[in-house]
Amino acid sequence: MKKENVTISFKSEQLAALEFSLKKKNSSVQAQLEELLKCLYESEVPEPVREYLASRTAPAARPRRPARPAKPQPREEPPSALAQPTDERNGE
């Protein structure tokens, strides 16, 4: 869903004080306004409308990848890897 910018006027001294106070709480004016706007949306827009909008913006289901074979295929080893070392002390 496309996002829109919302512009409001606020006294610069008050905004600076608010930003300073929120920074102490590891937050920001932007984060707080986004949260408040979300709450306003949820309280004012009827649930069926919110559900409809959410269904329109839900990502389309991706096709599933094919399942792997249940039994792994054995790999063929080179003949030199299969040879066992001989122990000359035992006469083998």
C-alpha positions as CSV (number, residue, x, y, z in Angstrom):
1,M,0.0,0.0,0.0
2,K,1.3,3.4,-0.9
3,K,2.3,5.7,2.0
4,E,1.4,9.3,2.3
5,N,3.2,12.0,4.3
6,V,1.2,14.0,6.9
7,T,2.3,17.5,7.7
8,I,1.3,19.4,10.8
9,S,2.4,22.7,12.3
10,F,3.9,22.8,15.8
11,K,5.9,25.5,17.7
12,S,9.6,24.9,17.1
13,E,10.6,25.4,20.8
14,Q,8.0,22.8,21.9
15,L,9.1,20.4,19.3
16,A,12.7,20.7,20.3
17,A,11.7,20.1,24.0
18,L,9.6,17.1,23.0
19,E,12.4,15.6,20.9
20,F,14.8,16.1,23.8
21,S,12.5,14.3,26.3
22,L,11.7,11.4,23.9
23,K,15.4,10.9,23.1
24,K,15.9,10.2,26.8
25,K,13.3,7.4,26.5
26,N,15.0,6.0,23.3
27,S,12.0,7.2,21.2
28,S,11.3,9.9,18.7
29,V,8.5,12.3,17.7
30,Q,8.2,10.3,14.5
31,A,7.8,7.0,16.3
32,Q,5.3,8.3,18.8
33,L,3.2,10.0,16.1
34,E,3.2,6.8,14.0
35,E,1.9,4.8,17.0
36,L,-0.7,7.4,17.8
37,L,-1.9,7.6,14.2
38,K,-2.2,3.8,14.1
39,C,-4.3,3.8,17.3
40,L,-6.5,6.6,15.8
41,Y,-6.9,4.5,12.7
42,E,-7.9,1.4,14.6
43,S,-10.4,3.3,16.8
44,E,-12.0,5.2,14.0
45,V,-12.0,3.0,11.0
46,P,-14.6,0.1,11.2
47,E,-13.0,-3.3,11.5
48,P,-14.6,-4.7,8.2
49,V,-12.9,-1.8,6.4
50,R,-9.6,-2.5,8.0
51,E,-9.9,-6.2,7.2
52,Y,-10.7,-5.4,3.6
53,L,-7.7,-3.1,3.3
54,A,-5.4,-5.6,4.9
55,S,-6.5,-8.3,2.5
56,R,-5.8,-6.1,-0.4
57,T,-2.2,-5.4,0.8
58,A,-1.4,-9.0,1.9
59,P,1.4,-10.4,-0.2
60,A,0.4,-13.1,-2.7
61,A,1.2,-16.6,-1.6
62,R,4.4,-17.8,-3.2
63,P,4.5,-21.2,-4.8
64,R,6.0,-23.8,-2.6
65,R,9.3,-25.4,-3.6
66,P,9.2,-29.0,-4.5
67,A,9.9,-31.4,-1.6
68,R,13.2,-33.1,-1.4
69,P,13.4,-36.8,-2.2
70,A,12.8,-38.9,1.0
71,K,15.8,-41.1,0.4
72,P,19.1,-39.5,-0.5
73,Q,20.8,-40.9,-3.5
74,P,24.1,-42.7,-2.7
75,R,27.2,-41.1,-4.1
76,E,29.7,-43.2,-5.9
77,E,33.2,-43.0,-4.3
78,P,36.3,-43.2,-6.4
79,P,38.0,-46.6,-6.1
80,S,41.0,-45.2,-4.3
81,A,38.8,-43.9,-1.5
82,L,37.4,-47.4,-0.9
83,A,40.8,-49.2,-0.6
84,Q,41.7,-50.0,3.0
85,P,45.3,-49.4,4.1
86,T,47.3,-52.6,4.7
87,D,49.1,-53.3,7.9
88,E,52.4,-54.9,6.9
89,R,53.2,-55.9,10.5
90,N,50.3,-58.4,10.6
91,G,51.0,-59.7,7.1
92,E,47.8,-58.3,5.6
